[in-house]
Amino acid sequence: MRTDTRRRSILVEVLLILGVLIVILPIAWTMLLAFLPNRAIVSSKWEFPFWIGNYTQVFEGGTFFIQILNSVGIVIGTVVLCLAIGSISGYALAKLNPPRWLTIPALALAAIIPLIPPATLVPGLYVLLNGFGLLGTVWGLILVNTVFNLPFATLLMSSYFGGIPDELREAALMDGAKESRVFFTVFLPLVRPGLAATGVFVGIMAWNEFLMGLTMTSGGTTAPVTVGIAGFLQQYSVTWGQLAAAGTVAAIPMVVLAIFANRHIVAGLTSGSVKG
């Protein structure tokens, strides 16, 4: 009996190690290519000369750095809008009991938008942004990313608000607090884990978005970092070292965001308590 249990434990450990290796090996290989010249990458010999020229070439001219700043701006703007609108909408759906004629169309729209292929919306969004003078701007991409991510943010925040007892809201209203004060002073502090989780998801989706950045900008300094990375794939050549270096640099902000948000998620889960 103990032998069978031990074998199963070993099998699980081996499978977990294999899973970790499958995830880590592509990342490690990309980081290795970022420090190799192209001649060593395409060579049939196993040569590993350490070289930082890929990073200097990536940032040469400053275009790639500006693209990173564009993506940072897009992420910040999208996260702020999605959290602001999504938290208010989620609170209304969970606690204010809006009429069915309003909630049913809203929920149906929230369910349909993620299912629509983004490519089908490109012509309409292109004309719309062009009409408002936002085509090729960071603000335009912020609005587009908000449209795609807001339904999920609203539903996720609604689930977090729904997990808080209604007695807290009723007690605050009986003490004379207005609905806005109940929302900001009572409920928002209790859903910090939800805000962090939603912000991470929306931030990652906005950072990785490619199609709208490609079609709604003219490239160069107006494009996000995803479009800049794709620019290293030329028609007749691929600069593998620069491509790996650009990908490594682009992954750093999301790793930092995940680590920072993870701390806030844990703090939010352990700090909130309700006295009986």
Secondary structure, DSSP 8 states (H G I E B T S, - for coil): -HHHHHHHHHHHHHHHHHHHHHHHHHHHHHHHHTTS-HHHHHSSS-------HHHHHHTTTSHHHHHHHHHHHHHHHHHHHHHHHHHHHHHHHHHS---HHHHHHHHHHHHHGGGS-HHHHHHHHHHHHHHTT-TTSHHHHHHHHHHHHHHHHHHHHHHHHHTS-HHHHHHHHHTT--HHHIIIIIIHHHTHHHHHHHHHHHHHHHHH--HHHHHSS-SGGGS-HHHHHHTTB-SS-B-HHHHHHHHHHHHHHHHHHHHHHHHHHHHHHHH-----
